[in-house]
Amino acid sequence: MDFTADECREKAADKLAQAEHAVGVRREELQNAAEAWLLLASRLDGVFDPERPTLNLRVS
């Protein structure tokens, strides 16, 4: 599955919204996931060819 930087930011926003309603370890996991999506978005913005700003990832 290919993701654009904008799609990664949307995933991060979704994870942060979920974290608002979570508690404890689950909240921390969701915040960490959001941080990872934002890191990926920043990498896509700065590293990949603007003609094809996607990264192929397997999501399970």
Predicted model as a PDB file, atoms N, CA, C, CB and O in Angstrom, pLDDT in the B-factor column:
MODEL        1                                                                  
ATOM      1  N   MET A   1       0.852  -1.172   0.000  1.00 72.00           N  
ATOM      2  CA  MET A   1       0.000   0.000   0.000  1.00 72.00           C  
ATOM      3  C   MET A   1       0.897   1.234   0.000  1.00 72.00           C  
ATOM      4  CB  MET A   1      -0.969  -0.001   1.226  1.00 72.00           C  
ATOM      5  O   MET A   1       1.875   1.301   0.744  1.00 72.00           O  
ATOM      6  N   ASP A   2       0.561   2.191  -0.826  1.00 84.00           N  
ATOM      7  CA  ASP A   2       1.327   3.433  -0.918  1.00 84.00           C  
ATOM      8  C   ASP A   2       0.669   4.523  -0.080  1.00 84.00           C  
ATOM      9  CB  ASP A   2       1.453   3.889  -2.387  1.00 84.00           C  
ATOM     10  O   ASP A   2      -0.553   4.665  -0.075  1.00 84.00           O  
ATOM     11  N   PHE A   3       1.490   5.284   0.626  1.00 89.00           N  
ATOM     12  CA  PHE A   3       1.005   6.398   1.425  1.00 89.00           C  
ATOM     13  C   PHE A   3       1.685   7.681   0.985  1.00 89.00           C  
ATOM     14  CB  PHE A   3       1.244   6.145   2.921  1.00 89.00           C  
ATOM     15  O   PHE A   3       2.884   7.684   0.707  1.00 89.00           O  
ATOM     16  N   THR A   4       0.939   8.761   0.920  1.00 90.00           N  
ATOM     17  CA  THR A   4       1.525  10.073   0.689  1.00 90.00           C  
ATOM     18  C   THR A   4       1.792  10.710   2.053  1.00 90.00           C  
ATOM     19  CB  THR A   4       0.586  10.975  -0.193  1.00 90.00           C  
ATOM     20  O   THR A   4       1.310  10.224   3.076  1.00 90.00           O  
ATOM     21  N   ALA A   5       2.557  11.794   2.061  1.00 91.00           N  
ATOM     22  CA  ALA A   5       2.832  12.501   3.307  1.00 91.00           C  
ATOM     23  C   ALA A   5       1.536  13.010   3.934  1.00 91.00           C  
ATOM     24  CB  ALA A   5       3.801  13.668   3.059  1.00 91.00           C  
ATOM     25  O   ALA A   5       1.376  12.954   5.154  1.00 91.00           O  
ATOM     26  N   ASP A   6       0.610  13.506   3.112  1.00 93.00           N  
ATOM     27  CA  ASP A   6      -0.665  13.988   3.642  1.00 93.00           C  
ATOM     28  C   ASP A   6      -1.476  12.863   4.276  1.00 93.00           C  
ATOM     29  CB  ASP A   6      -1.477  14.649   2.538  1.00 93.00           C  
ATOM     30  O   ASP A   6      -2.113  13.061   5.311  1.00 93.00           O  
ATOM     31  N   GLU A   7      -1.454  11.699   3.665  1.00 95.00           N  
ATOM     32  CA  GLU A   7      -2.170  10.557   4.240  1.00 95.00           C  
ATOM     33  C   GLU A   7      -1.542  10.142   5.572  1.00 95.00           C  
ATOM     34  CB  GLU A   7      -2.169   9.367   3.255  1.00 95.00           C  
ATOM     35  O   GLU A   7      -2.252   9.744   6.496  1.00 95.00           O  
ATOM     36  N   CYS A   8      -0.230  10.234   5.670  1.00 95.00           N  
ATOM     37  CA  CYS A   8       0.442   9.921   6.931  1.00 95.00           C  
ATOM     38  C   CYS A   8       0.013  10.901   8.021  1.00 95.00           C  
ATOM     39  CB  CYS A   8       1.974   9.955   6.752  1.00 95.00           C  
ATOM     40  O   CYS A   8      -0.200  10.508   9.168  1.00 95.00           O  
ATOM     41  N   ARG A   9      -0.112  12.183   7.655  1.00 94.00           N  
ATOM     42  CA  ARG A   9      -0.568  13.180   8.636  1.00 94.00           C  
ATOM     43  C   ARG A   9      -2.012  12.902   9.065  1.00 94.00           C  
ATOM     44  CB  ARG A   9      -0.455  14.608   8.048  1.00 94.00           C  
ATOM     45  O   ARG A   9      -2.360  13.099  10.229  1.00 94.00           O  
ATOM     46  N   GLU A  10      -2.841  12.451   8.143  1.00 96.00           N  
ATOM     47  CA  GLU A  10      -4.221  12.093   8.497  1.00 96.00           C  
ATOM     48  C   GLU A  10      -4.234  10.921   9.480  1.00 96.00           C  
ATOM     49  CB  GLU A  10      -5.033  11.736   7.227  1.00 96.00           C  
ATOM     50  O   GLU A  10      -4.997  10.923  10.445  1.00 96.00           O  
ATOM     51  N   LYS A  11      -3.387   9.924   9.229  1.00 96.00           N  
ATOM     52  CA  LYS A  11      -3.285   8.782  10.144  1.00 96.00           C  
ATOM     53  C   LYS A  11      -2.847   9.263  11.530  1.00 96.00           C  
ATOM     54  CB  LYS A  11      -2.284   7.724   9.596  1.00 96.00           C  
ATOM     55  O   LYS A  11      -3.376   8.806  12.543  1.00 96.00           O  
ATOM     56  N   ALA A  12      -1.885  10.183  11.573  1.00 95.00           N  
ATOM     57  CA  ALA A  12      -1.414  10.724  12.853  1.00 95.00           C  
ATOM     58  C   ALA A  12      -2.547  11.438  13.576  1.00 95.00           C  
ATOM     59  CB  ALA A  12      -0.229  11.689  12.635  1.00 95.00           C  
ATOM     60  O   ALA A  12      -2.716  11.268  14.784  1.00 95.00           O  
ATOM     61  N   ALA A  13      -3.312  12.226  12.858  1.00 95.00           N  
ATOM     62  CA  ALA A  13      -4.435  12.944  13.471  1.00 95.00           C  
ATOM     63  C   ALA A  13      -5.460  11.963  14.024  1.00 95.00           C  
ATOM     64  CB  ALA A  13      -5.100  13.886  12.448  1.00 95.00           C  
ATOM     65  O   ALA A  13      -6.008  12.177  15.106  1.00 95.00           O  
ATOM     66  N   ASP A  14      -5.718  10.895  13.291  1.00 95.00           N  
ATOM     67  CA  ASP A  14      -6.658   9.870  13.772  1.00 95.00           C  
ATOM     68  C   ASP A  14      -6.153   9.229  15.063  1.00 95.00           C  
ATOM     69  CB  ASP A  14      -6.874   8.786  12.693  1.00 95.00           C  
ATOM     70  O   ASP A  14      -6.920   9.029  16.006  1.00 95.00           O  
ATOM     71  N   LYS A  15      -4.862   8.908  15.100  1.00 95.00           N  
ATOM     72  CA  LYS A  15      -4.288   8.282  16.298  1.00 95.00           C  
ATOM     73  C   LYS A  15      -4.355   9.230  17.499  1.00 95.00           C  
ATOM     74  CB  LYS A  15      -2.825   7.862  16.036  1.00 95.00           C  
ATOM     75  O   LYS A  15      -4.637   8.796  18.616  1.00 95.00           O  
ATOM     76  N   LEU A  16      -4.096  10.518  17.273  1.00 94.00           N  
ATOM     77  CA  LEU A  16      -4.176  11.479  18.376  1.00 94.00           C  
ATOM     78  C   LEU A  16      -5.611  11.651  18.868  1.00 94.00           C  
ATOM     79  CB  LEU A  16      -3.611  12.833  17.942  1.00 94.00           C  
ATOM     80  O   LEU A  16      -5.844  11.814  20.065  1.00 94.00           O  
ATOM     81  N   ALA A  17      -6.569  11.615  17.947  1.00 94.00           N  
ATOM     82  CA  ALA A  17      -7.981  11.698  18.346  1.00 94.00           C  
ATOM     83  C   ALA A  17      -8.360  10.485  19.192  1.00 94.00           C  
ATOM     84  CB  ALA A  17      -8.900  11.792  17.099  1.00 94.00           C  
ATOM     85  O   ALA A  17      -9.086  10.612  20.178  1.00 94.00           O  
ATOM     86  N   GLN A  18      -7.871   9.318  18.804  1.00 96.00           N  
ATOM     87  CA  GLN A  18      -8.140   8.109  19.593  1.00 96.00           C  
ATOM     88  C   GLN A  18      -7.481   8.199  20.966  1.00 96.00           C  
ATOM     89  CB  GLN A  18      -7.642   6.855  18.848  1.00 96.00           C  
ATOM     90  O   GLN A  18      -8.047   7.755  21.965  1.00 96.00           O  
ATOM     91  N   ALA A  19      -6.285   8.774  21.007  1.00 94.00           N  
ATOM     92  CA  ALA A  19      -5.547   8.884  22.261  1.00 94.00           C  
ATOM     93  C   ALA A  19      -6.268   9.767  23.274  1.00 94.00           C  
ATOM     94  CB  ALA A  19      -4.157   9.431  22.000  1.00 94.00           C  
ATOM     95  O   ALA A  19      -6.137   9.565  24.482  1.00 94.00           O  
ATOM     96  N   GLU A  20      -7.030  10.747  22.785  1.00 93.00           N  
ATOM     97  CA  GLU A  20      -7.766  11.626  23.698  1.00 93.00           C  
ATOM     98  C   GLU A  20      -8.747  10.855  24.565  1.00 93.00           C  
ATOM     99  CB  GLU A  20      -8.508  12.693  22.915  1.00 93.00           C  
ATOM    100  O   GLU A  20      -9.058  11.277  25.679  1.00 93.00           O  
ATOM    101  N   HIS A  21      -9.235   9.729  24.064  1.00 94.00           N  
ATOM    102  CA  HIS A  21     -10.239   8.935  24.781  1.00 94.00           C  
ATOM    103  C   HIS A  21      -9.650   7.701  25.458  1.00 94.00           C  
ATOM    104  CB  HIS A  21     -11.331   8.510  23.828  1.00 94.00           C  
ATOM    105  O   HIS A  21     -10.363   6.959  26.133  1.00 94.00           O  
ATOM    106  N   ALA A  22      -8.358   7.486  25.276  1.00 95.00           N  
ATOM    107  CA  ALA A  22      -7.702   6.313  25.839  1.00 95.00           C  
ATOM    108  C   ALA A  22      -7.031   6.667  27.166  1.00 95.00           C  
ATOM    109  CB  ALA A  22      -6.668   5.742  24.848  1.00 95.00           C  
ATOM    110  O   ALA A  22      -6.844   7.838  27.496  1.00 95.00           O  
ATOM    111  N   VAL A  23      -6.680   5.637  27.907  1.00 95.00           N  
ATOM    112  CA  VAL A  23      -5.994   5.835  29.184  1.00 95.00           C  
ATOM    113  C   VAL A  23      -4.774   4.926  29.258  1.00 95.00           C  
ATOM    114  CB  VAL A  23      -6.949   5.562  30.374  1.00 95.00           C  
ATOM    115  O   VAL A  23      -4.689   3.909  28.570  1.00 95.00           O  
ATOM    116  N   GLY A  24      -3.849   5.313  30.099  1.00 95.00           N  
ATOM    117  CA  GLY A  24      -2.697   4.470  30.417  1.00 95.00           C  
ATOM    118  C   GLY A  24      -1.824   4.133  29.231  1.00 95.00           C  
ATOM    119  O   GLY A  24      -1.503   4.977  28.394  1.00 95.00           O  
ATOM    120  N   VAL A  25      -1.447   2.856  29.191  1.00 96.00           N  
ATOM    121  CA  VAL A  25      -0.522   2.376  28.178  1.00 96.00           C  
ATOM    122  C   VAL A  25      -1.105   2.540  26.777  1.00 96.00           C  
ATOM    123  CB  VAL A  25      -0.170   0.916  28.434  1.00 96.00           C  
ATOM    124  O   VAL A  25      -0.377   2.867  25.840  1.00 96.00           O  
ATOM    125  N   ARG A  26      -2.389   2.321  26.630  1.00 96.00           N  
ATOM    126  CA  ARG A  26      -3.021   2.454  25.309  1.00 96.00           C  
ATOM    127  C   ARG A  26      -2.870   3.878  24.774  1.00 96.00           C  
ATOM    128  CB  ARG A  26      -4.517   2.072  25.384  1.00 96.00           C  
ATOM    129  O   ARG A  26      -2.609   4.079  23.588  1.00 96.00           O  
ATOM    130  N   ARG A  27      -3.035   4.853  25.651  1.00 94.00           N  
ATOM    131  CA  ARG A  27      -2.876   6.255  25.246  1.00 94.00           C  
ATOM    132  C   ARG A  27      -1.447   6.506  24.751  1.00 94.00           C  
ATOM    133  CB  ARG A  27      -3.214   7.207  26.427  1.00 94.00           C  
ATOM    134  O   ARG A  27      -1.232   7.148  23.723  1.00 94.00           O  
ATOM    135  N   GLU A  28      -0.502   5.996  25.492  1.00 94.00           N  
ATOM    136  CA  GLU A  28       0.904   6.156  25.114  1.00 94.00           C  
ATOM    137  C   GLU A  28       1.194   5.467  23.776  1.00 94.00           C  
ATOM    138  CB  GLU A  28       1.822   5.587  26.213  1.00 94.00           C  
ATOM    139  O   GLU A  28       1.915   6.012  22.940  1.00 94.00           O  
ATOM    140  N   GLU A  29       0.638   4.280  23.577  1.00 95.00           N  
ATOM    141  CA  GLU A  29       0.834   3.569  22.311  1.00 95.00           C  
ATOM    142  C   GLU A  29       0.276   4.374  21.137  1.00 95.00           C  
ATOM    143  CB  GLU A  29       0.167   2.183  22.366  1.00 95.00           C  
ATOM    144  O   GLU A  29       0.908   4.459  20.085  1.00 95.00           O  
ATOM    145  N   LEU A  30      -0.897   4.958  21.316  1.00 95.00           N  
ATOM    146  CA  LEU A  30      -1.505   5.753  20.255  1.00 95.00           C  
ATOM    147  C   LEU A  30      -0.696   7.018  19.973  1.00 95.00           C  
ATOM    148  CB  LEU A  30      -2.938   6.122  20.628  1.00 95.00           C  
ATOM    149  O   LEU A  30      -0.543   7.418  18.819  1.00 95.00           O  
ATOM    150  N   GLN A  31      -0.187   7.634  21.014  1.00 94.00           N  
ATOM    151  CA  GLN A  31       0.653   8.821  20.823  1.00 94.00           C  
ATOM    152  C   GLN A  31       1.951   8.463  20.105  1.00 94.00           C  
ATOM    153  CB  GLN A  31       0.966   9.481  22.176  1.00 94.00           C  
ATOM    154  O   GLN A  31       2.419   9.218  19.253  1.00 94.00           O  
ATOM    155  N   ASN A  32       2.528   7.320  20.446  1.00 94.00           N  
ATOM    156  CA  ASN A  32       3.740   6.868  19.769  1.00 94.00           C  
ATOM    157  C   ASN A  32       3.460   6.554  18.299  1.00 94.00           C  
ATOM    158  CB  ASN A  32       4.316   5.632  20.474  1.00 94.00           C  
ATOM    159  O   ASN A  32       4.276   6.855  17.428  1.00 94.00           O  
ATOM    160  N   ALA A  33       2.315   5.956  18.035  1.00 95.00           N  
ATOM    161  CA  ALA A  33       1.940   5.660  16.649  1.00 95.00           C  
ATOM    162  C   ALA A  33       1.774   6.956  15.857  1.00 95.00           C  
ATOM    163  CB  ALA A  33       0.632   4.830  16.602  1.00 95.00           C  
ATOM    164  O   ALA A  33       2.213   7.043  14.710  1.00 95.00           O  
ATOM    165  N   ALA A  34       1.146   7.957  16.460  1.00 94.00           N  
ATOM    166  CA  ALA A  34       0.974   9.247  15.795  1.00 94.00           C  
ATOM    167  C   ALA A  34       2.334   9.859  15.485  1.00 94.00           C  
ATOM    168  CB  ALA A  34       0.136  10.208  16.667  1.00 94.00           C  
ATOM    169  O   ALA A  34       2.545  10.393  14.396  1.00 94.00           O  
ATOM    170  N   GLU A  35       3.246   9.782  16.433  1.00 93.00           N  
ATOM    171  CA  GLU A  35       4.591  10.321  16.225  1.00 93.00           C  
ATOM    172  C   GLU A  35       5.284   9.604  15.065  1.00 93.00           C  
ATOM    173  CB  GLU A  35       5.431  10.189  17.512  1.00 93.00           C  
ATOM    174  O   GLU A  35       5.971  10.237  14.262  1.00 93.00           O  
ATOM    175  N   ALA A  36       5.105   8.302  14.981  1.00 94.00           N  
ATOM    176  CA  ALA A  36       5.718   7.534  13.893  1.00 94.00           C  
ATOM    177  C   ALA A  36       5.146   7.948  12.538  1.00 94.00           C  
ATOM    178  CB  ALA A  36       5.507   6.029  14.117  1.00 94.00           C  
ATOM    179  O   ALA A  36       5.891   8.088  11.569  1.00 94.00           O  
ATOM    180  N   TRP A  37       3.827   8.142  12.466  1.00 95.00           N  
ATOM    181  CA  TRP A  37       3.202   8.588  11.211  1.00 95.00           C  
ATOM    182  C   TRP A  37       3.720   9.968  10.811  1.00 95.00           C  
ATOM    183  CB  TRP A  37       1.662   8.621  11.352  1.00 95.00           C  
ATOM    184  O   TRP A  37       3.942  10.230   9.629  1.00 95.00           O  
ATOM    185  N   LEU A  38       3.914  10.849  11.795  1.00 91.00           N  
ATOM    186  CA  LEU A  38       4.434  12.185  11.481  1.00 91.00           C  
ATOM    187  C   LEU A  38       5.889  12.124  11.019  1.00 91.00           C  
ATOM    188  CB  LEU A  38       4.315  13.104  12.704  1.00 91.00           C  
ATOM    189  O   LEU A  38       6.293  12.875  10.132  1.00 91.00           O  
ATOM    190  N   LEU A  39       6.658  11.246  11.610  1.00 91.00           N  
ATOM    191  CA  LEU A  39       8.043  11.063  11.175  1.00 91.00           C  
ATOM    192  C   LEU A  39       8.068  10.567   9.732  1.00 91.00           C  
ATOM    193  CB  LEU A  39       8.789  10.068  12.105  1.00 91.00           C  
ATOM    194  O   LEU A  39       8.844  11.057   8.913  1.00 91.00           O  
ATOM    195  N   LEU A  40       7.223   9.603   9.433  1.00 92.00           N  
ATOM    196  CA  LEU A  40       7.153   9.095   8.067  1.00 92.00           C  
ATOM    197  C   LEU A  40       6.747  10.202   7.098  1.00 92.00           C  
ATOM    198  CB  LEU A  40       6.165   7.924   7.980  1.00 92.00           C  
ATOM    199  O   LEU A  40       7.310  10.310   6.008  1.00 92.00           O  
ATOM    200  N   ALA A  41       5.778  11.020   7.485  1.00 92.00           N  
ATOM    201  CA  ALA A  41       5.353  12.139   6.626  1.00 92.00           C  
ATOM    202  C   ALA A  41       6.517  13.081   6.361  1.00 92.00           C  
ATOM    203  CB  ALA A  41       4.182  12.914   7.273  1.00 92.00           C  
ATOM    204  O   ALA A  41       6.707  13.535   5.233  1.00 92.00           O  
ATOM    205  N   SER A  42       7.292  13.374   7.390  1.00 89.00           N  
ATOM    206  CA  SER A  42       8.423  14.285   7.197  1.00 89.00           C  
ATOM    207  C   SER A  42       9.467  13.667   6.277  1.00 89.00           C  
ATOM    208  CB  SER A  42       9.059  14.646   8.547  1.00 89.00           C  
ATOM    209  O   SER A  42      10.094  14.371   5.485  1.00 89.00           O  
ATOM    210  N   ARG A  43       9.653  12.377   6.377  1.00 87.00           N  
ATOM    211  CA  ARG A  43      10.608  11.687   5.490  1.00 87.00           C  
ATOM    212  C   ARG A  43      10.108  11.727   4.049  1.00 87.00           C  
ATOM    213  CB  ARG A  43      10.822  10.213   5.943  1.00 87.00           C  
ATOM    214  O   ARG A  43      10.885  11.960   3.123  1.00 87.00           O  
ATOM    215  N   LEU A  44       8.834  11.504   3.868  1.00 87.00           N  
ATOM    216  CA  LEU A  44       8.262  11.546   2.524  1.00 87.00           C  
ATOM    217  C   LEU A  44       8.363  12.943   1.927  1.00 87.00           C  
ATOM    218  CB  LEU A  44       6.802  11.092   2.551  1.00 87.00           C  
ATOM    219  O   LEU A  44       8.597  13.092   0.728  1.00 87.00           O  
ATOM    220  N   ASP A  45       8.190  13.957   2.750  1.00 82.00           N  
ATOM    221  CA  ASP A  45       8.300  15.336   2.275  1.00 82.00           C  
ATOM    222  C   ASP A  45       9.714  15.666   1.814  1.00 82.00           C  
ATOM    223  CB  ASP A  45       7.877  16.304   3.371  1.00 82.00           C  
ATOM    224  O   ASP A  45       9.898  16.383   0.830  1.00 82.00           O  
ATOM    225  N   GLY A  46      10.714  15.143   2.524  1.00 73.00           N  
ATOM    226  CA  GLY A  46      12.071  15.583   2.281  1.00 73.00           C  
ATOM    227  C   GLY A  46      12.958  14.670   1.471  1.00 73.00           C  
ATOM    228  O   GLY A  46      14.012  15.103   1.005  1.00 73.00           O  
ATOM    229  N   VAL A  47      12.571  13.414   1.286  1.00 63.00           N  
ATOM    230  CA  VAL A  47      13.490  12.468   0.699  1.00 63.00           C  
ATOM    231  C   VAL A  47      13.055  11.979  -0.680  1.00 63.00           C  
ATOM    232  CB  VAL A  47      13.655  11.307   1.613  1.00 63.00           C  
ATOM    233  O   VAL A  47      13.889  11.792  -1.566  1.00 63.00           O  
ATOM    234  N   PHE A  48      11.783  11.776  -0.858  1.00 54.00           N  
ATOM    235  CA  PHE A  48      11.314  11.112  -2.056  1.00 54.00           C  
ATOM    236  C   PHE A  48      11.038  12.066  -3.203  1.00 54.00           C  
ATOM    237  CB  PHE A  48      10.088  10.339  -1.749  1.00 54.00           C  
ATOM    238  O   PHE A  48      10.770  13.250  -2.998  1.00 54.00           O  
ATOM    239  N   ASP A  49      11.107  11.546  -4.379  1.00 54.00           N  
ATOM    240  CA  ASP A  49      10.878  12.299  -5.613  1.00 54.00           C  
ATOM    241  C   ASP A  49       9.497  12.929  -5.601  1.00 54.00           C  
ATOM    242  CB  ASP A  49      11.037  11.392  -6.842  1.00 54.00           C  
ATOM    243  O   ASP A  49       8.508  12.225  -5.398  1.00 54.00           O  
ATOM    244  N   PRO A  50       9.398  14.249  -5.814  1.00 54.00           N  
ATOM    245  CA  PRO A  50       8.092  14.920  -5.801  1.00 54.00           C  
ATOM    246  C   PRO A  50       7.138  14.401  -6.873  1.00 54.00           C  
ATOM    247  CB  PRO A  50       8.280  16.405  -5.981  1.00 54.00           C  
ATOM    248  O   PRO A  50       5.924  14.572  -6.767  1.00 54.00           O  
ATOM    249  N   GLU A  51       7.685  13.773  -7.896  1.00 61.00           N  
ATOM    250  CA  GLU A  51       6.826  13.193  -8.931  1.00 61.00           C  
ATOM    251  C   GLU A  51       6.108  11.951  -8.426  1.00 61.00           C  
ATOM    252  CB  GLU A  51       7.647  12.849 -10.172  1.00 61.00           C  
ATOM    253  O   GLU A  51       5.071  11.568  -8.966  1.00 61.00           O  
ATOM    254  N   ARG A  52       6.651  11.325  -7.399  1.00 57.00           N  
ATOM    255  CA  ARG A  52       6.023  10.125  -6.817  1.00 57.00           C  
ATOM    256  C   ARG A  52       6.246  10.118  -5.305  1.00 57.00           C  
ATOM    257  CB  ARG A  52       6.601   8.820  -7.461  1.00 57.00           C  
ATOM    258  O   ARG A  52       7.041   9.327  -4.799  1.00 57.00           O  
ATOM    259  N   PRO A  53       5.542  11.004  -4.579  1.00 51.00           N  
ATOM    260  CA  PRO A  53       5.782  11.142  -3.132  1.00 51.00           C  
ATOM    261  C   PRO A  53       5.047  10.083  -2.311  1.00 51.00           C  
ATOM    262  CB  PRO A  53       5.357  12.527  -2.666  1.00 51.00           C  
ATOM    263  O   PRO A  53       4.213  10.414  -1.469  1.00 51.00           O  
ATOM    264  N   THR A  54       5.357   8.810  -2.559  1.00 55.00           N  
ATOM    265  CA  THR A  54       4.722   7.741  -1.805  1.00 55.00           C  
ATOM    266  C   THR A  54       5.777   6.742  -1.339  1.00 55.00           C  
ATOM    267  CB  THR A  54       3.642   7.037  -2.656  1.00 55.00           C  
ATOM    268  O   THR A  54       6.901   6.720  -1.841  1.00 55.00           O  
ATOM    269  N   LEU A  55       5.397   5.937  -0.391  1.00 52.00           N  
ATOM    270  CA  LEU A  55       6.260   4.886   0.107  1.00 52.00           C  
ATOM    271  C   LEU A  55       5.426   3.615   0.176  1.00 52.00           C  
ATOM    272  CB  LEU A  55       6.874   5.253   1.503  1.00 52.00           C  
ATOM    273  O   LEU A  55       4.314   3.618   0.704  1.00 52.00           O  
ATOM    274  N   ASN A  56       5.960   2.553  -0.348  1.00 52.00           N  
ATOM    275  CA  ASN A  56       5.231   1.289  -0.337  1.00 52.00           C  
ATOM    276  C   ASN A  56       5.460   0.586   0.996  1.00 52.00           C  
ATOM    277  CB  ASN A  56       5.669   0.384  -1.519  1.00 52.00           C  
ATOM    278  O   ASN A  56       6.593   0.247   1.338  1.00 52.00           O  
ATOM    279  N   LEU A  57       4.386   0.369   1.743  1.00 50.00           N  
ATOM    280  CA  LEU A  57       4.448  -0.288   3.043  1.00 50.00           C  
ATOM    281  C   LEU A  57       3.424  -1.398   3.119  1.00 50.00           C  
ATOM    282  CB  LEU A  57       4.226   0.717   4.172  1.00 50.00           C  
ATOM    283  O   LEU A  57       2.358  -1.323   2.508  1.00 50.00           O  
ATOM    284  N   ARG A  58       3.753  -2.412   3.866  1.00 48.00           N  
ATOM    285  CA  ARG A  58       2.775  -3.460   4.163  1.00 48.00           C  
ATOM    286  C   ARG A  58       2.131  -3.106   5.489  1.00 48.00           C  
ATOM    287  CB  ARG A  58       3.438  -4.890   4.209  1.00 48.00           C  
ATOM    288  O   ARG A  58       2.819  -2.854   6.477  1.00 48.00           O  
ATOM    289  N   VAL A  59       0.809  -3.089   5.505  1.00 46.00           N  
ATOM    290  CA  VAL A  59       0.078  -2.778   6.728  1.00 46.00           C  
ATOM    291  C   VAL A  59      -0.748  -4.001   7.090  1.00 46.00           C  
ATOM    292  CB  VAL A  59      -0.828  -1.505   6.557  1.00 46.00           C  
ATOM    293  O   VAL A  59      -1.497  -4.520   6.263  1.00 46.00           O  
ATOM    294  N   SER A  60      -0.611  -4.455   8.316  1.00 39.00           N  
ATOM    295  CA  SER A  60      -1.384  -5.628   8.730  1.00 39.00           C  
ATOM    296  C   SER A  60      -2.406  -5.256   9.766  1.00 39.00           C  
ATOM    297  CB  SER A  60      -0.473  -6.716   9.271  1.00 39.00           C  
ATOM    298  O   SER A  60      -3.151  -6.116  10.235  1.00 39.00           O  
TER     299      SER A  60                                                      
ENDMDL                                                                          
END                                                                             
